[in-house]
């Protein structure tokens, strides 16, 4: 599932996902477009989604999420 799929499953707006992950909305938008983000950002997103869904989601499970190498 993509970030947007998880966001919808959590019933969150983009702003809410960014708030829950404690990241800037611009960073979230970049991640959703497939632009590489830091590993820290990826982990924050996965943690927020995990909390929102009540189950463990690892950043590697988020399709299209690219990490800066």
C-alpha positions in Angstrom: 0.0 0.0 0.0 1.1 3.5 -0.7 1.3 6.4 1.7 -1.9 7.7 0.4 -3.6 4.3 0.8 -2.5 4.2 4.4 -3.6 7.8 4.9 -7.0 7.1 3.6 -7.3 3.9 5.8 -6.4 6.1 8.8 -9.1 8.5 7.7 -6.6 11.4 7.8 -6.1 14.4 5.7 -2.6 15.0 4.4 -2.2 17.7 7.0 -3.2 15.3 9.8 -0.7 12.6 8.6 2.0 15.2 8.6 1.0 16.4 12.1 0.8 12.8 13.4 4.3 12.0 11.9 5.6 15.4 13.2 6.9 16.3 9.8 6.4 19.3 7.5 3.5 19.0 5.0 6.0 19.8 2.2 8.1 16.8 3.3 5.0 14.6 3.2 4.1 15.9 -0.3 7.6 15.1 -1.5 7.4 11.6 0.0 4.0 11.0 -1.6 5.5 12.0 -5.0 8.3 9.4 -4.7 11.0 12.0 -4.0 13.5 10.5 -1.6 13.2 11.4 2.1 15.5 10.7 5.1 15.3 7.4 6.9 14.2 9.3 10.0 11.2 10.7 8.0 10.3 7.3 6.7 10.3 5.9 10.3 8.2 8.8 11.5 5.6 8.1 8.8 5.5 4.4 9.6 5.2 5.0 13.3 2.3 7.5 12.8 0.5 5.1 10.5 1.1 2.2 12.9 -0.4 4.2 15.7 -3.3 5.3 13.6 -4.1 1.7 12.5 -3.3 0.0 15.7 -0.9 -2.5 14.0 2.7 -2.5 13.1 3.7 -1.0 9.8 7.4 -0.8 8.8 8.6 1.9 6.4 9.7 -0.9 4.0 6.1 -1.8 3.6 5.1 1.6 2.2 5.1 1.3 -1.5 6.7 4.1 -3.4 8.5 5.5 -0.3 12.1 6.2 -1.3 14.9 6.8 1.0 17.9 9.2 0.5 21.0 7.1 -0.1 
